[in-house]
Amino acid sequence: MNDSSEAASFQLWVARIAAFYQTYFPEKAVAKACRDTATKFKGREMDLFNALYHKYEVAPADQTYHSATPPGWEKLFA
């Protein structure tokens, strides 16, 4: 993976984390906090989302934040 694709992948994880927090804990959906969380869990993103799903009691049918592409995520980093 090249640097630009790694950066895009990282930004997508940040956007996924932000989208999750906007739904379940809006106070934490702050860009810096989401970037810090993505950095802390880099390479362990599924562990992060499994913990978040459990902590916030997300129904199995709604456990898609780890694979979904949040609408407009590209604009967050333009």
C-alpha positions as CSV (number, residue, x, y, z in Angstrom):
1,M,0.0,0.0,0.0
2,N,1.4,3.4,-0.9
3,D,1.4,6.5,1.3
4,S,-1.6,8.1,-0.3
5,S,-3.7,4.9,-0.1
6,E,-2.6,4.4,3.6
7,A,-3.6,8.1,4.3
8,A,-7.0,7.6,2.6
9,S,-7.6,4.4,4.5
10,F,-6.7,6.1,7.8
11,Q,-9.0,9.0,7.0
12,L,-11.8,6.6,6.2
13,W,-11.4,4.9,9.7
14,V,-11.5,8.4,11.3
15,A,-14.7,9.1,9.4
16,R,-16.2,5.8,10.5
17,I,-15.3,6.5,14.1
18,A,-16.8,10.0,13.8
19,A,-20.0,8.6,12.2
20,F,-20.3,6.1,15.1
21,Y,-19.9,8.7,17.7
22,Q,-22.2,11.2,16.0
23,T,-24.9,8.5,16.4
24,Y,-24.1,7.1,19.9
25,F,-22.1,9.7,21.8
26,P,-22.1,13.0,19.9
27,E,-20.0,14.8,22.5
28,K,-17.0,12.6,21.4
29,A,-17.5,13.1,17.7
30,V,-14.7,15.7,17.6
31,A,-12.2,15.5,14.8
32,K,-9.1,15.4,17.0
33,A,-10.5,12.8,19.3
34,C,-11.5,10.6,16.4
35,R,-8.0,10.9,14.8
36,D,-6.4,10.1,18.2
37,T,-8.7,7.0,18.6
38,A,-7.9,5.9,15.0
39,T,-4.2,6.2,15.7
40,K,-4.4,4.3,19.0
41,F,-6.3,1.4,17.3
42,K,-4.5,1.4,14.0
43,G,-4.4,-2.2,12.8
44,R,-6.9,-3.2,15.5
45,E,-10.0,-1.4,14.1
46,M,-12.2,-4.4,14.5
47,D,-11.3,-4.6,18.2
48,L,-12.3,-1.0,18.6
49,F,-15.6,-1.4,16.9
50,N,-16.4,-4.6,18.7
51,A,-15.8,-2.8,22.0
52,L,-17.9,0.2,20.9
53,Y,-20.8,-2.1,19.8
54,H,-20.7,-3.8,23.1
55,K,-20.3,-0.6,25.2
56,Y,-23.2,1.2,23.5
57,E,-25.3,-1.9,23.1
58,V,-25.6,-1.5,19.3
59,A,-28.0,-4.0,17.8
60,P,-26.3,-6.6,15.5
61,A,-28.2,-5.3,12.5
62,D,-26.7,-1.9,13.1
63,Q,-23.2,-3.0,13.5
64,T,-22.0,-1.7,10.2
65,Y,-19.8,1.2,11.1
66,H,-16.6,-0.8,10.6
67,S,-17.4,-1.5,7.0
68,A,-19.7,1.4,5.9
69,T,-18.5,4.5,4.0
70,P,-20.0,7.5,5.8
71,P,-21.7,9.9,3.4
72,G,-19.5,12.8,2.5
73,W,-16.5,11.4,4.3
74,E,-14.1,12.8,1.6
75,K,-15.2,16.3,2.4
76,L,-14.0,16.0,6.0
77,F,-10.4,16.0,4.7
78,A,-10.6,18.3,1.7
